[in-house]
């Protein structure tokens, strides 16, 4: 990684046109992926990505450049060209940067690094997942299992004197099961992941997740079409939290708030949700999929309370948007790689556990929908209007879960759904996903306990 002397010289070059802040982000990542299709290895890919990003601020203006060449001449040239985008060279500015190395105490202990694990051990995990899915039922026509890991070394240096390095290890399993009947197909998916090595499978059973993916596909294959209308909706724990993540979480990121592109802008201290709702973004959860020791600006991650008992308490803030808002950064700056300029993003974002018993939540519904698992969807980040597919759903009649239904979708507006949550369970769980935005695709946890929304629009067939 870059020495302090090289980093200092490059940072000084960044400020020759009057910039008031500059940052280097060095990223050396090794990725591995193995795909198993119908019990056989279909693809195995490994690769290394290396580069250095250079970012310069001048007031509220920002410029970003990157290079794969870490020679001093290349870095100085890249820094100079980036600086020219912000103005003319100022002679004899006398700038001198002193970097102080800062050590990290990791909260994500790693037992086995990816490079030390043989491929046959990784393939054995995939075969267990395949077995669990394929043997669930004869209507499972295809199983695709994917194992991936990433070993990322980063170094961040800036003109405020920061010089800090970190190593991030992530591992994930993905299982897709397809159930078929005639020309009909239904799919189930499971994707557990952790900020740790292959030891994650000491507590995560690949065969269970294979069976679970197959169970959803099989159940939905034999389900009837969901009726449409306005009804009470119960959304289960775990990946059900994707609705808050997409329809509300993105609107609490400073990248939207600072520019007024959020329904929650200028509403700190106001009630924006039911008093039942407390929402948190916590990047400090040990070994969690979305966790980090430091964010991609070098700040320690935090447990940020976003909403407390319905009151808006805070936003997720990066350095540049913090300037625009005159607010402190919250350890929420993230990026996919050196190719992306960082901005405010989520880590592990969830609705906190409440006091309601899940069984009582179901019993409270006279006529509604139980969304056990959610799938993908689309969201307008400015208005919070969303449309989410229900991967696994059931009708609820007179307080009892009835037959499964397919083709359901949840339609609404994030700010309204927050106000309409009238029961919150005590069974908080989180689930793993990848979040795409302006700074690339990053690992995030979503989560919630079971919740009841008193009225939602349900799309059906």
Steps between C-alpha positions, in 0.01 A plus 500: 500500500607863457767630737429809707765700315344424159148568629611834648659615175195404294259669741704820487477493119121468528474846658704704248185668362361605838314187605430480873484120540642199319484126553665186363322164498717199416312177431654156444228234472495130415163348404410134455176346374391141436169413332342157528218418256306178550774352715795579272749787506396728215738788561790591728643850483769673698640845445686791650407867476739779596486877478521832679225762511581869548234742623531876547257750656490873443214631708196302387658401170658157463707322236592132487757309297662158521794307361634143500860623495645558846831647388569841651508671160163352399339595830636855488379539141153368587479728804610802297249437222222457755600822679489696172129420475448725804698805387836645407827417671586726794873560524695458826209387711742348751275207585645215703310185600601290801339156518460313827442126479189384683461136600170312487370262763286267292154400617482232230733213594588268211596133547561396139608734223372411150849444356563228760186298420513232230244512220372151580381624841306779335352261244396263781291783649327554166425130467331498841281791394419324173409178682266684738317666211491217248377237743220716638245405235486342155370825346835673566627511142822697545728619779768767460737554792767768521785541747689830510765657719691827499825605665532879485794702630451877511705801602357849551709815536377860504617855553363505854790270591317167486696192388310178572479148355247219533438148372148376423402137446153406378344165411158423354290208378219541249248226418230524233252214466255479208181297528322407175161366395427495129586846370491658846809582705542649846828595669618513860824661614715503813818707540670491841826696533734630768798730553716194573670204339376151420450448874158658448384152406573378853166666587329517160375173349520506117259206477236689700522801270473273198184344643357842583553627144334185367212525748411849379519399133288188561241686710455780247478256209183354654357833624201679351513858373480775760194727498559875472372777726564708811553279803689448822847363429732310734863505386724239659842555654839479329495599134165670552719790612583567135191723484641732767845484338377597155197721562625680812870428559622657177296810582695531828838503325665842484556458126122550464432722802771760430358572154138509616424179309343332802159512663685504834716808432483767774285279724738422789303483823169447323279192512541316170390152611272319738611518864551123470793554260866534595743464210878460520801481270780321682834440331656361819324161520784243533553294183171618350476512119467880480743585782833681476774598743525833319298650220653586163607844624689348793245583771406243763157355433220571746162389620287780359146543631298621201149490644412462869140430598389661175716815534767573237830511691770498234626436150783293354764757405823499298766774505400699190127498571578575863657824376186579306282433804742647757487168686757248619570183302354186659735224378261430211717562193535200269604399149530182297866552412763760414308565175221672693488825695356424845171632630255434784371141498341249735680219688270281714166680498200369692181575686563417865307229684171600658282341767235319295487122477509383136215258565288788631579705190361225276196456727422871470442480123144433387564518127846567360830379358796341676816582304741239631779578253552801276675510166626784285331830431530855377505828694490868410765635741360852493140415592554162670232338283568129460383174346633175650439144390396251768711189453293295745155611615189364674148625553395560860133453601357546849843497661626185329749448218319342205609383155814625323462759222737610226534803278449742790668839515506771766440853373534815708703793622771457761402800711138379516591141583713623793195675645272200440709242689283421803660179634869411528611150601771391740676269249761719330708331230730635229568375148767567243490684170693719259403865471564696182528879486723777370811362674451148369377169639573437868408228755222602739281335759129572510281397788195534717271301728157403369297817444135575426403778260136584558428582136698447179428463131558141391541432132389161372372314196 
